[in-house]
Amino acid sequence: MTSLPSLAVRRATSADAADIGRLLHDFNTEYDDLTPGAQRLAERIKTLLAGGDTAVLVGGAGPDGLAVLRFRPAIWAEALECYLAELYVVPERRGHGLGRALMNAALELAREKGAAWIDLGTSEADVVARKLYESLGFSNREGKPDGPINYFYEREL
């Protein structure tokens, strides 16, 4: 995927579950979100990877970042749609291109798997992430560029 060691991105396997669990736990801890803990997340990732509809990309030597992609059959096309469930880079590696390398690899993988589009949700407050996504062609406007703003809603059940 990418060749510089500090920006190297590869598709994760179940052998990477502990690192993925650690990164996901650190992500939620950093943003004061609930987390079941690194070990439980690692177990869940193993299950999701085995199911085939989830892919995880890891980047950097640590690894120092990840992108979690979820695939599902599309309604409006005979293709898949891809959801970027998580993108995280450890704080000390931010601003050095790893997030962009992960996103480029995510776009490449989504295309390879036959996805017709990719979507994601992020916080209005996460200006850096929004700038990255927009620089890669993502839009929060319906019908671009002056359409109404798209909203993402969620609710616990």
GIWO-V724991 format. One record per residue. N is the residue number from 1. PSI is psi in whole degrees, 0 to 359 (NA if undefined). NEAR is the number of other C-alpha atoms within 10 Angstrom. D_FIRST is the distance of its C-alpha to the first C-alpha in Angstrom with 1 decimal. Layout:
n:N psi:PSI near:NEAR d_first:D_FIRST
n:N psi:PSI near:NEAR d_first:D_FIRST
This chain:
n:1 psi:287 near:16 d_first:0.0
n:2 psi:159 near:15 d_first:3.9
n:3 psi:331 near:8 d_first:6.8
n:4 psi:131 near:9 d_first:9.9
n:5 psi:321 near:10 d_first:11.1
n:6 psi:342 near:17 d_first:12.5
n:7 psi:7 near:24 d_first:9.4
n:8 psi:130 near:18 d_first:7.0
n:9 psi:137 near:27 d_first:5.7
n:10 psi:162 near:18 d_first:6.3
n:11 psi:131 near:16 d_first:8.8
n:12 psi:156 near:19 d_first:12.2
n:13 psi:177 near:16 d_first:15.2
n:14 psi:337 near:17 d_first:18.8
n:15 psi:342 near:10 d_first:18.8
n:16 psi:4 near:17 d_first:17.1
n:17 psi:320 near:22 d_first:19.8
n:18 psi:316 near:18 d_first:21.9
n:19 psi:319 near:22 d_first:19.2
n:20 psi:315 near:30 d_first:18.4
n:21 psi:318 near:22 d_first:22.2
n:22 psi:313 near:17 d_first:22.7
n:23 psi:317 near:24 d_first:20.3
n:24 psi:320 near:26 d_first:21.8
n:25 psi:313 near:21 d_first:25.3
n:26 psi:321 near:19 d_first:24.7
n:27 psi:305 near:20 d_first:23.6
n:28 psi:323 near:15 d_first:26.7
n:29 psi:317 near:13 d_first:28.9
n:30 psi:323 near:11 d_first:27.9
n:31 psi:18 near:8 d_first:28.9
n:32 psi:35 near:9 d_first:32.0
n:33 psi:155 near:10 d_first:30.9
n:34 psi:148 near:9 d_first:32.1
n:35 psi:140 near:14 d_first:30.0
n:36 psi:357 near:10 d_first:31.1
n:37 psi:155 near:15 d_first:29.6
n:38 psi:318 near:19 d_first:26.5
n:39 psi:315 near:16 d_first:27.8
n:40 psi:321 near:14 d_first:28.7
n:41 psi:320 near:21 d_first:25.3
n:42 psi:317 near:23 d_first:23.7
n:43 psi:318 near:15 d_first:26.1
n:44 psi:319 near:14 d_first:25.4
n:45 psi:319 near:24 d_first:21.6
n:46 psi:315 near:19 d_first:22.3
n:47 psi:314 near:14 d_first:24.5
n:48 psi:318 near:16 d_first:22.2
n:49 psi:321 near:17 d_first:19.3
n:50 psi:333 near:13 d_first:22.0
n:51 psi:339 near:10 d_first:23.2
n:52 psi:348 near:10 d_first:20.2
n:53 psi:3 near:13 d_first:20.3
n:54 psi:137 near:20 d_first:18.2
n:55 psi:144 near:22 d_first:14.5
n:56 psi:132 near:26 d_first:13.3
n:57 psi:137 near:23 d_first:10.0
n:58 psi:148 near:29 d_first:10.7
n:59 psi:153 near:27 d_first:9.9
n:60 psi:169 near:20 d_first:11.9
n:61 psi:336 near:12 d_first:14.1
n:62 psi:312 near:11 d_first:16.7
n:63 psi:157 near:21 d_first:14.7
n:64 psi:1 near:22 d_first:15.7
n:65 psi:165 near:28 d_first:14.4
n:66 psi:160 near:29 d_first:13.6
n:67 psi:128 near:25 d_first:13.4
n:68 psi:123 near:21 d_first:15.7
n:69 psi:136 near:23 d_first:15.9
n:70 psi:132 near:20 d_first:19.0
n:71 psi:143 near:19 d_first:19.7
n:72 psi:155 near:13 d_first:23.2
n:73 psi:138 near:14 d_first:25.1
n:74 psi:153 near:14 d_first:26.1
n:75 psi:316 near:9 d_first:29.8
n:76 psi:1 near:9 d_first:29.8
n:77 psi:156 near:10 d_first:27.5
n:78 psi:67 near:11 d_first:26.8
n:79 psi:181 near:15 d_first:23.2
n:80 psi:159 near:21 d_first:21.4
n:81 psi:151 near:22 d_first:21.3
n:82 psi:136 near:27 d_first:18.6
n:83 psi:123 near:19 d_first:19.8
n:84 psi:100 near:21 d_first:17.7
n:85 psi:323 near:15 d_first:20.0
n:86 psi:142 near:16 d_first:18.8
n:87 psi:124 near:22 d_first:16.7
n:88 psi:136 near:22 d_first:17.7
n:89 psi:134 near:24 d_first:17.1
n:90 psi:146 near:17 d_first:19.8
n:91 psi:319 near:11 d_first:22.4
n:92 psi:347 near:8 d_first:22.2
n:93 psi:357 near:15 d_first:18.5
n:94 psi:148 near:15 d_first:19.2
n:95 psi:9 near:11 d_first:19.4
n:96 psi:11 near:11 d_first:16.9
n:97 psi:356 near:13 d_first:13.8
n:98 psi:320 near:25 d_first:12.2
n:99 psi:317 near:25 d_first:13.5
n:100 psi:319 near:18 d_first:12.2
n:101 psi:318 near:19 d_first:8.6
n:102 psi:317 near:29 d_first:9.2
n:103 psi:318 near:21 d_first:11.1
n:104 psi:319 near:16 d_first:8.8
n:105 psi:324 near:22 d_first:6.3
n:106 psi:317 near:27 d_first:9.8
n:107 psi:318 near:18 d_first:11.1
n:108 psi:315 near:13 d_first:8.7
n:109 psi:318 near:18 d_first:9.5
n:110 psi:317 near:23 d_first:13.1
n:111 psi:314 near:16 d_first:13.5
n:112 psi:323 near:9 d_first:12.4
n:113 psi:356 near:13 d_first:14.9
n:114 psi:21 near:14 d_first:17.5
n:115 psi:140 near:22 d_first:18.1
n:116 psi:333 near:16 d_first:20.5
n:117 psi:169 near:14 d_first:19.9
n:118 psi:139 near:18 d_first:18.6
n:119 psi:168 near:13 d_first:21.1
n:120 psi:167 near:15 d_first:21.5
n:121 psi:144 near:14 d_first:24.3
n:122 psi:166 near:14 d_first:24.8
n:123 psi:145 near:9 d_first:27.9
n:124 psi:326 near:8 d_first:29.9
n:125 psi:340 near:8 d_first:30.1
n:126 psi:73 near:9 d_first:26.4
n:127 psi:321 near:11 d_first:26.5
n:128 psi:314 near:11 d_first:23.3
n:129 psi:317 near:17 d_first:21.2
n:130 psi:320 near:18 d_first:23.2
n:131 psi:318 near:11 d_first:22.6
n:132 psi:309 near:14 d_first:18.8
n:133 psi:315 near:18 d_first:19.0
n:134 psi:325 near:12 d_first:21.5
n:135 psi:340 near:11 d_first:19.6
n:136 psi:8 near:13 d_first:16.9
n:137 psi:1 near:7 d_first:19.8
n:138 psi:147 near:15 d_first:21.0
n:139 psi:146 near:16 d_first:24.7
n:140 psi:24 near:20 d_first:27.4
n:141 psi:134 near:13 d_first:29.9
n:142 psi:126 near:12 d_first:31.2
n:143 psi:6 near:11 d_first:31.4
n:144 psi:157 near:11 d_first:29.9
n:145 psi:351 near:10 d_first:30.8
n:146 psi:16 near:9 d_first:34.3
n:147 psi:176 near:10 d_first:34.4
n:148 psi:154 near:11 d_first:35.3
n:149 psi:136 near:13 d_first:33.1
n:150 psi:142 near:11 d_first:31.2
n:151 psi:147 near:9 d_first:31.9
n:152 psi:124 near:10 d_first:30.2
n:153 psi:152 near:6 d_first:32.8
n:154 psi:159 near:5 d_first:32.8
n:155 psi:137 near:4 d_first:35.5
n:156 psi:147 near:3 d_first:36.0
n:157 psi:NA near:3 d_first:38.0
